[in-house]
């Protein structure tokens, strides 16, 4: 939970900085300059996905396994080998991007020749980001999430400053050079993030010397017998399925681009209407859903090394308990997020996007929140258990289901864009359900239906509270921002109160919350929600009697 909390805060800060960044950069470059930047960025993102996507997960798993059995030399060796591997990978993909830029222009993969400069300046960033990924994975294997969080924030800050400053500086030379200047931000941010991680590596080495004896730091006899090729093979076996799964996301997005507008036209919409509705779904509703699951995305990263460590120690009880805690936390945070987005879909669309027309798409997509959160956490659990290929296969099966539903539901006039949104929810649901089947198969954990029923019940009460609060305040003051934020906070307070009353939140769950957990437990004991230690002893004696 501590790691999840740290990564969540960092994720929120990074997204806020990124949102502010687009305000400033858009004013400097305008729509045409942003278009040139966006033509180059998918190439960079694809090269990055292929070269680094699964690396942090793979290094995190292997490092956690070595640390669990106090094989510190082995953990360090894994890091050194992975760094050399990523050094080579980064160089190869950087060179491919640099020398392939002209080819992409010549063969019309990039339609505007002016985007050439943006692609070229992004090439060095790939090299530095591959090293960044390797470093983060190693530190996560030690269950240290602060380095990842701090490096993400610093990386984003330097990226944004560089983008704005260089875009404005190069603008007199031409729009293509201004877009290239903005693209240089990726490299500047990666270098800054890498410098931050160098400090945390030094700090970790210092802590290792204090935590372990010289004997424990020596290589084990079997370490000499383990060839470096064996470690690289294991890295690939763990990283490739994760990389393949990450590539599925842009593939599915491109399928949406082909299918959804076309099927909307079949449903009776004009080309302009279909384009507008597609923008509501992909540009407004989906990013809002992703923002709602930022906690579960962080939890999925944190749970991987924790489970890898427990599995390496053959501690089946700890594996089960951590899995159960992860699923409970996912349900606990996703249900209220779903209620807020579902009940306040149109007010939120008006407040954030000034587009109340996006309300129906946001409402339909809100059903994805609980399923996406469960999918993220269950994927992290399976990766932590050493089965990264299962989530990859499940994502492929889910993508097939989404394509079929997109094709069928979107063409129904009564549904239209709602059909595409429901297909997105089904995509996440299919992947999550199959993940849960395999979790049950490997460790015997099944969904805790009692806890789920309590979360659903508290969500129903919360939905009523949110609706009443919003309607009342809008009739009194007619200020959408005040009513939306007020209803959100009031609804969350009601949800937590109901969960405490019906036993949906236990003292053990509260103790997991960083900083606030212990304080909250003392307060809740004082008001009688939780029993004091003396009352627990007395209750246990009565039960035994």
Buried (B, 14 or more C-beta within 10 A) or exposed (E): BBBBBBBBBBBBBBBEBEEEBEEBBEEBBEEEBBBBBEBBBEBBEBBBBBBBBBBBBBBBBBBBBBBBEBBBBBBBBBBEBBBEBBBEBBEBBBEBBBEBBEEBBEEEEBEBEBBBBBBBBBBBBBBBBBBBBBBBBBBBBBBBBBBBBBBBBBBBBBBBBBBBBBBBEBBEEEBBBBBBBBBBBBBBBBBBBBEBBEEBBEBBEEEBEEEEEEEEBEBBEEEEEBEEEEBBEBBBBBBBBBBBBBBBEEEBEEBBEEBBBBBBBEBEBEEEBBBBBBBBBBEBBBBBBBBBBBBBBBBBBBBBBBBBBBBBEEBEEBBBBBBBBBBBBBBBBBBBBBBBBBBBBBBBBBBBBEBBBBBBBBBBBBBBBBBBBBBBBBBBBBBBBBBBBBBBBBBBEBBEBBBEBBBEBBBEEEBBBBBBBBBBBBBBBBBBBBBBBBBEEBBEBEBBEEBBEBBEBBBEBBBBBBBEBBEEBBEEEEEBEEBBBBBBEBBBEBBBBBBBEBEBBEBEBBEBBEEEBEEBBEEBBEEEBBBEEEEEEEEEEEEEE
